[in-house]
Amino acid sequence: MAFDQETAAKPRVLIADDDPILRETLRFSLEVDFDVDAVENGEACLARLKSSPKDLVLLDIEMPGIDGYETCRRLRQEYPDLPVIFVSSKDTLDERLRAFDSGGDDFVIKPFDAEVLLRKALKAVQFHAARSQLAAEKNSLQQMAMGFLQNMGETGVLLNFMRNTLGCVSYEVLAERLLQAAKEYGLNCHVQVRHEGGAISWTSTGPATELEASILDKSVSMGRIFQFSNRLVVNYHYVSLLVNDLPSDNELAGRIRDNTAILVESAEAIAETIGVRKQSALRADALQKASDQSYGAIERLREMYRRQQLDTRFLLQHLLDNVEKTYVFLGLTDRQEESVTSTVRGGADEILQLFEQSAAFEQEFNNILSALGNKA
């Protein structure tokens, strides 16, 4: 962002020159627009920069001790972006090249024009401010991009966990995959999955020991999300996750809390689904057993009905034969014998007519058996 002389504080300039008259002349030329500070040599310049940051440095070349070139090279090691303008009476190509090679940004010839010096100084500060803002914006964009990529990666872990557990029918597998997802977040965790038959406790190395399981049992009563020291507990009805190594960085720890809460909530839904599936499987198994038993009972009933038909036909025929055999002992007339035979046969025929409905019974048996097992 360009320097605004009306709204911003004055930029700070440091003058390094061994000539006191020239130092004051430079101060007078710049003090309206700059906060001016001055030292007499290169060593003092480097020391002043450490104690009092500046926005611009004006350097003489020939000074006692280290010269302007060496001063510039040294300050560039600590302040690579700080604008430096050389102010010198030497105006040769070699001097300008040496000034450039040592890290200078501009060159002003002594004796100087005050207006030219002021414009160069303001331009250097404005350029430095704009470059600093661009660097800050670039860094901010990089941070945003890195954060976006990191969020995508963290979201990918959750999506993969959901994708890999949607068809899960085992609490053990759910615990293993939850630990794997936590590992992809870079976390060392313990997990417990509770169900009607008990609880499954796992660590990153496999099934939890008695002590580790007891820690998880205790953590269930600590609320939905509980943090102590560098540990974090996330509890739901069926699933608990204990993070053992929560980082000290607040921003990172906050993301981990959010991500693990979503992860455990997703695992909770999967655990509920597994429970429903297991109950459904038990009911389906019970229904299948009942269906098989009913099928067998109806098969036996149909067979008994068929045998009853055959036995009844046989007994009726046997009865009719026995009646006719007794005629010789009863001394009946032919007319009497015919009357008795007609009566007996009429009764037998009525009984046998009932069996004519057997086809309808057979069809009903077949329908029932087909509905139960599609076996008839």
Secondary structure in CASP SS format (residue, H / E / C, confidence):
PFRMAT SS
TARGET T0000
AUTHOR 0000-0000-0000
METHOD secondary structure of the structure
MODEL  1
M C 1.00
A C 1.00
F C 1.00
D C 1.00
Q C 1.00
E C 1.00
T C 1.00
A C 1.00
A C 1.00
K C 1.00
P C 1.00
R E 1.00
V E 1.00
L E 1.00
I E 1.00
A E 1.00
D C 1.00
D C 1.00
D C 1.00
P H 1.00
I H 1.00
L H 1.00
R H 1.00
E H 1.00
T H 1.00
L H 1.00
R H 1.00
F H 1.00
S H 1.00
L H 1.00
E C 1.00
V C 1.00
D C 1.00
F C 1.00
D E 1.00
V E 1.00
D E 1.00
A E 1.00
V E 1.00
E C 1.00
N C 1.00
G H 1.00
E H 1.00
A H 1.00
C H 1.00
L H 1.00
A H 1.00
R H 1.00
L H 1.00
K H 1.00
S H 1.00
S C 1.00
P C 1.00
K C 1.00
D C 1.00
L E 1.00
V E 1.00
L E 1.00
L E 1.00
D C 1.00
I C 1.00
E C 1.00
M C 1.00
P C 1.00
G C 1.00
I C 1.00
D C 1.00
G H 1.00
Y H 1.00
E H 1.00
T H 1.00
C H 1.00
R H 1.00
R H 1.00
L H 1.00
R H 1.00
Q H 1.00
E H 1.00
Y C 1.00
P C 1.00
D C 1.00
L C 1.00
P C 1.00
V E 1.00
I E 1.00
F E 1.00
V E 1.00
S E 1.00
S C 1.00
K C 1.00
D C 1.00
T C 1.00
L H 1.00
D H 1.00
E H 1.00
R H 1.00
L H 1.00
R H 1.00
A H 1.00
F H 1.00
D H 1.00
S C 1.00
G C 1.00
G C 1.00
D C 1.00
D E 1.00
F E 1.00
V E 1.00
I E 1.00
K C 1.00
P C 1.00
F C 1.00
D C 1.00
A H 1.00
E H 1.00
V H 1.00
L H 1.00
L H 1.00
R H 1.00
K H 1.00
A H 1.00
L H 1.00
K H 1.00
A H 1.00
V H 1.00
Q H 1.00
F H 1.00
H H 1.00
A H 1.00
A H 1.00
R H 1.00
S H 1.00
Q H 1.00
L H 1.00
A H 1.00
A H 1.00
E H 1.00
K H 1.00
N H 1.00
S H 1.00
L H 1.00
Q H 1.00
Q H 1.00
M H 1.00
A H 1.00
M H 1.00
G H 1.00
F H 1.00
L H 1.00
Q H 1.00
N H 1.00
M H 1.00
G H 1.00
E H 1.00
T H 1.00
G H 1.00
V H 1.00
L H 1.00
L H 1.00
N H 1.00
F H 1.00
M H 1.00
R H 1.00
N H 1.00
T H 1.00
L C 1.00
G C 1.00
C C 1.00
V C 1.00
S C 1.00
Y H 1.00
E H 1.00
V H 1.00
L H 1.00
A H 1.00
E H 1.00
R H 1.00
L H 1.00
L H 1.00
Q H 1.00
A H 1.00
A H 1.00
K H 1.00
E H 1.00
Y C 1.00
G C 1.00
L C 1.00
N C 1.00
C E 1.00
H E 1.00
V E 1.00
Q E 1.00
V E 1.00
R E 1.00
H E 1.00
E C 1.00
G C 1.00
G E 1.00
A E 1.00
I E 1.00
S E 1.00
W E 1.00
T E 1.00
S C 1.00
T C 1.00
G E 1.00
P E 1.00
A C 1.00
T C 1.00
E H 1.00
L H 1.00
E H 1.00
A H 1.00
S H 1.00
I H 1.00
L H 1.00
D H 1.00
K H 1.00
S H 1.00
V H 1.00
S H 1.00
M H 1.00
G C 1.00
R C 1.00
I E 1.00
F E 1.00
Q E 1.00
F E 1.00
S C 1.00
N C 1.00
R E 1.00
L E 1.00
V E 1.00
V E 1.00
N E 1.00
Y C 1.00
H C 1.00
Y C 1.00
V E 1.00
S E 1.00
L E 1.00
L E 1.00
V E 1.00
N C 1.00
D C 1.00
L C 1.00
P C 1.00
S C 1.00
D C 1.00
N H 1.00
E H 1.00
L H 1.00
A H 1.00
G H 1.00
R H 1.00
I H 1.00
R H 1.00
D H 1.00
N H 1.00
T H 1.00
A H 1.00
I H 1.00
L H 1.00
V H 1.00
E H 1.00
S H 1.00
A H 1.00
E H 1.00
A H 1.00
I H 1.00
A H 1.00
E H 1.00
T H 1.00
I H 1.00
G H 1.00
V H 1.00
R H 1.00
K H 1.00
Q H 1.00
S H 1.00
A H 1.00
L H 1.00
R H 1.00
A H 1.00
D H 1.00
A H 1.00
L H 1.00
Q H 1.00
K H 1.00
A H 1.00
S H 1.00
D H 1.00
Q H 1.00
S H 1.00
Y H 1.00
G H 1.00
A H 1.00
I H 1.00
E H 1.00
R H 1.00
L H 1.00
R H 1.00
E H 1.00
M H 1.00
Y H 1.00
R H 1.00
R H 1.00
Q H 1.00
Q H 1.00
L H 1.00
D H 1.00
T H 1.00
R H 1.00
F H 1.00
L H 1.00
L H 1.00
Q H 1.00
H H 1.00
L H 1.00
L H 1.00
D H 1.00
N H 1.00
V H 1.00
E H 1.00
K H 1.00
T H 1.00
Y H 1.00
V H 1.00
F H 1.00
L H 1.00
G C 1.00
L C 1.00
T C 1.00
D H 1.00
R H 1.00
Q H 1.00
E H 1.00
E H 1.00
S H 1.00
V H 1.00
T H 1.00
S H 1.00
T H 1.00
V H 1.00
R H 1.00
G H 1.00
G H 1.00
A H 1.00
D H 1.00
E H 1.00
I H 1.00
L H 1.00
Q H 1.00
L H 1.00
F H 1.00
E H 1.00
Q H 1.00
S H 1.00
A H 1.00
A H 1.00
F H 1.00
E H 1.00
Q H 1.00
E H 1.00
F H 1.00
N H 1.00
N H 1.00
I H 1.00
L H 1.00
S H 1.00
A H 1.00
L H 1.00
G H 1.00
N C 1.00
K C 1.00
A C 1.00
END
